[in-house]
Amino acid sequence: MPYADARAFCPDLQSRPADPARDQRFLHILRRWFTRYCPWVGIEGADGLVLDVTGSSHILGGEDAMLADMRARLARAGLSVQIGLADTRGAAWALAHHADGVAPPNDMLGALRSLPVAALRIDDKTNIALQRLGLRKIGDLVTTPRAPLTRRFGPDLLLRLDQALGAQPEQITPIAEPPHYAVRMTLPEPIGLLNDVVAGAERLLIQLCTKLKAQEMGVRVLCLTLRRVDQDHQQVELRLARALRDPDRIMPLFKQGLEAVEAGFGIDQMRLEAVQLEPVPIRQINYVTTGQKDKLNDLITRIGTRIGLENTLRFLPADSHIPERSFLIAPAAYSEPEGGWSTLRPRPLRLFPPEFIAGSGSQPPKWFRWRGMSLTSARAIGPERIAPEWWLNDENWRLGVRDYWHVQTKQGRRLWLYYTPQNPHWFVHGEFA
């Protein structure tokens, strides 16, 4: 019914926008929590869990005590649940959705006889057709000849019935735990020499990279924890410019951090963990593949270990015809190099805030002073008129359009000058290499 009509019956009714993705994340968290009762826990539809508690219920004092503990803990968390317990998965599903109870052992038919046929996990079309035939209860379906039901509804209906009654097996497939990307080594004797620490870290790195390769993952942040004999510990962190899983490339980058380790009375345990991961699918290597990009990434990593990856920057082209807005500055480790700037006229390599020079007229001055130097124009190319972006409020472009000139001086300077027709002045905006 409409929400306004529902509020007339239930004034305290609350409504929230549906978020299926968050509901699924919460269901997976709840599945992990339910492993406290048994190791076999799976997802059942979009709003349920299925547990195989065979051999686990006695730990909590029996099935009744286990169900009571579940209800109490979930109630404290603010969750209302319906629980069904039976010898078969289909019967437990039926009780959880239509009866909320416990089926007696070895008597699935007695527990399900009075339940509607929808409790057999059949689709709505089959459910409506069965009700039109007068088969509204599971007990009615059991007493009906099987051959006509199979000819009309196919084998799935009777398969669901046999699974619920225990005539056909149905397994529970638990969701595998996510892989844990960490390896550890406990040493029989403490070590303290740098070569020994490097050798131990290299052995751990090979094991970790093997696991990463099997999962097609790469590591961006590595953390090596070294536990000393005095129970103190040190951590060496390595942040990579690109996700890697090649130990031969990672280990040389790690050695710089290991040189600062203080072993004290000795190190007796080493643990290497991949803190930040990224998918790295397997790619085909051919004869045109080069390692220039990998060398650049390794260089960025080495520089980043000294000054920080966030401080290693690169210029990227931006979609703007305004010179000051035609580029972006981004961390090199978290961005990909893009193509060059596409402009009709060349742009100077060095760009700085506009600097005023004396001049008159719309043509570049023959002689002018800039930064204490007396310069004489030898050749001028232009003008290139650049209009401001009227939809943006920029203080530097309030004077209107600019006419840019490429001026080459007799002293060897190649400057980028512009003239503002609305307010006649000349400025130097950049210098060509």
C-alpha angles and dihedrals in degrees: 000000000000116000093245091055091047090052089055089061096037113027092183093056112134127203130201131179110260116251108183093177093057090044090056092048090052091048090054090049089050090049090055090049092052091061085084086079101041139347095237108077124149139175116261111198120305098313109026147071130211123209132191101211095173107142093003106080095075090067089071096039101272140315096296092051091047093052091047090052091050093051093046095050094044091047090054088053090053096252125134113205141179115218129194124188123191144138092260133048093233093052092048090051091050093050093046092053102035111018112014098216149102123275117222114250117272093002107094094146092056091053095045102035096095097041121103119260089249086075088074091074094249126151123265094252093057091044093054092046092052092050091051088055090052095252098128101142132053088237090059090051093051093056093048118096110262099218097066090045091053093048093050104035104021128235097300095078095055091041090059090047093050091047091053093048094044098249091116124040122239121188130210114231109202120208111254117242114253114261116267111227101206134099130192137197126196112200122218090215128027117256130205110166119104093232091055092050091048091049091051093047091049092053091051091046092055091052092048094047090050089057091046092051092051090055094040091239133136131206126235100175125034126188122196114194117198117195116203129209091255088060091252118125140202130206128212114195125195121193114196127208091222134020108269139178100176110111092199090062098039099047098064088052091051097054094074092062093044091058090069094055116119108209095191108184091350143295117259102173136037127190126185120194133181102226100179123030137186132187112261109182120202112267132198115252117210138174094274094055113113133190097224093106092049090051091052091051091050090050091051089050093051091049091045093056088060104040102011130266091255090061095053102089139181134194119245128188118254130203100253135102091211108101094223092051100040094095141045129209113221135164108271093221093057101041139059124234112252135199124286127276114282108218134147092226128041118261125217119256092225118052122181137164113292113276119204121238129180115257143129135211130029094281122083111268116258092220129021142152121240126175091347094308127117108225132185122205114237101171135005129193120193161338108240110178116212118188122207122253098256093198091064127068106228121167093205093057101046091106091071129234125009129214109212124205132190103221123188114196129208089241090064099258117134107201136181108225129179135194126210109214095191092056105020106231137127125227138180110227105170148351129234120227 
